[in-house]
């Protein structure tokens, strides 16, 4: 069995963003030389997420609006966590969206269903953060 590890780095120019990282993960898979196995992709920061969904701008707006209704950024004083940083909402949004995804690798390709893509979700941006890609298999 082989193993591959790489970190992808992101720095968004706004607080919340959704970035399609499928091509970067496919590049990692090609670099790994693994044709059968699994890819784990996970956000290494507690205020960011990795998730699978459709790459459709209206859906991304809907996701953002849904998360903002669940955990609005402001007023900051509504959260006990806020003090040193005003990012309690970002922690809650990450809890809803999840930390990682696992995708099967079949014949050297990500084994997706129709329309599935991998996204990095940023909920407290404007600083550099990383995503781990770990691939195991043969």
C-alpha positions as CSV (number, residue, x, y, z in Angstrom):
1,X,0.0,0.0,0.0
2,X,1.2,3.5,-0.8
3,X,0.5,6.8,1.0
4,X,0.7,10.4,-0.2
5,X,0.3,13.6,1.8
6,X,0.1,17.2,0.6
7,X,-1.0,20.5,2.1
8,X,-3.0,23.0,0.0
9,X,-3.0,26.6,1.2
10,X,-5.7,29.2,0.8
11,X,-6.1,32.9,1.7
12,X,-9.4,34.4,0.8
13,X,-9.9,38.2,0.4
14,X,-13.2,38.1,2.3
15,X,-14.5,36.6,5.5
16,X,-16.7,33.8,3.9
17,X,-15.9,32.1,0.6
18,X,-16.5,28.8,-1.2
19,X,-13.7,27.5,-3.4
20,X,-13.9,24.5,-5.8
21,X,-10.7,22.5,-5.0
22,X,-11.6,19.5,-7.1
23,X,-8.8,20.2,-9.7
24,X,-6.2,20.6,-7.0
25,X,-7.2,17.2,-5.4
26,X,-7.2,15.5,-8.8
27,X,-3.7,16.9,-9.3
28,X,-2.7,15.4,-6.0
29,X,-4.2,12.1,-7.0
30,X,-2.1,12.1,-10.2
31,X,1.1,12.9,-8.3
32,X,0.4,10.1,-5.9
33,X,0.4,7.4,-8.6
34,X,-2.4,5.6,-6.7
35,X,-5.1,4.1,-8.8
36,X,-7.3,2.3,-6.2
37,X,-7.9,3.6,-2.7
38,X,-9.2,6.6,-0.9
39,X,-8.6,10.3,-0.7
40,X,-9.2,12.2,2.5
41,X,-9.4,16.0,2.2
42,X,-9.8,18.0,5.5
43,X,-9.6,21.5,6.7
44,X,-6.8,22.0,9.2
45,X,-8.5,25.0,10.8
46,X,-11.5,25.0,13.1
47,X,-13.2,27.9,11.2
48,X,-13.1,26.3,7.7
49,X,-14.7,23.3,6.1
50,X,-14.3,20.8,3.3
51,X,-17.5,19.5,1.7
52,X,-19.0,17.9,-1.5
53,X,-21.7,19.5,-3.4
54,X,-22.7,20.9,-6.9
55,X,-20.7,23.8,-8.4
56,X,-23.6,26.1,-8.9
57,X,-23.3,29.8,-7.8
58,X,-27.0,30.0,-6.8
59,X,-26.5,27.0,-4.5
60,X,-23.4,28.6,-2.9
61,X,-25.4,31.7,-2.2
62,X,-28.2,29.5,-0.7
63,X,-25.7,27.7,1.5
64,X,-24.2,31.0,2.7
65,X,-27.6,32.5,3.4
66,X,-28.7,29.3,5.3
67,X,-25.5,29.3,7.4
68,X,-25.8,33.0,8.2
69,X,-29.4,32.4,9.4
70,X,-28.2,29.5,11.6
71,X,-25.2,31.4,13.0
72,X,-25.2,35.1,12.1
73,X,-21.9,36.9,12.4
74,X,-23.3,39.9,14.2
75,X,-24.1,41.0,16.8
76,X,-20.8,39.7,18.1
77,X,-21.9,39.9,21.8
78,X,-24.5,37.2,21.2
79,X,-21.8,34.6,21.6
80,X,-20.0,33.6,24.8
81,X,-16.9,32.6,22.7
82,X,-16.4,36.0,21.3
83,X,-13.8,38.1,23.3
84,X,-10.3,37.8,21.9
85,X,-11.7,37.0,18.4
86,X,-15.1,37.7,17.0
87,X,-15.5,34.4,15.1
88,X,-17.9,32.2,17.2
89,X,-20.2,32.1,14.2
90,X,-17.4,30.6,12.0
91,X,-16.9,27.8,14.5
92,X,-20.6,27.0,14.4
93,X,-20.8,27.2,10.6
94,X,-17.9,24.7,10.4
95,X,-19.7,22.4,12.8
96,X,-22.7,22.3,10.4
97,X,-20.6,21.9,7.2
98,X,-18.1,19.4,8.5
99,X,-14.4,18.9,8.7
100,X,-13.6,16.6,5.8
101,X,-14.6,14.4,2.9
102,X,-13.5,10.9,1.9
103,X,-13.7,10.0,-1.8
104,X,-13.1,6.6,-3.3
105,X,-10.4,6.3,-6.0
106,X,-11.2,3.9,-8.8
107,X,-9.0,3.5,-11.9
108,X,-7.0,6.5,-10.9
109,X,-10.0,8.8,-10.8
110,X,-12.1,10.3,-8.0
111,X,-15.2,8.1,-8.0
112,X,-17.9,10.8,-7.8
113,X,-21.6,10.8,-8.3
114,X,-23.2,13.1,-10.9
115,X,-22.3,16.8,-10.3
116,X,-20.2,16.2,-7.2
117,X,-17.3,18.5,-6.6
118,X,-15.0,19.2,-3.6
119,X,-15.2,22.6,-1.9
120,X,-13.2,24.5,0.6
121,X,-15.5,26.6,2.8
122,X,-14.0,29.6,4.5
123,X,-16.0,31.1,7.4
124,X,-13.3,33.4,9.0
125,X,-11.0,34.3,6.2
126,X,-8.5,37.0,5.4
127,X,-5.6,34.9,6.6
128,X,-3.7,31.9,5.3
129,X,-5.1,28.4,6.1
130,X,-4.4,24.9,5.0
131,X,-6.2,21.8,3.8
132,X,-4.7,18.3,4.1
133,X,-4.9,15.9,1.2
134,X,-4.1,12.3,2.3
135,X,-4.3,9.5,-0.3
136,X,-3.9,5.8,0.5
137,X,-4.1,2.8,-1.8
138,X,-2.3,1.0,-4.5
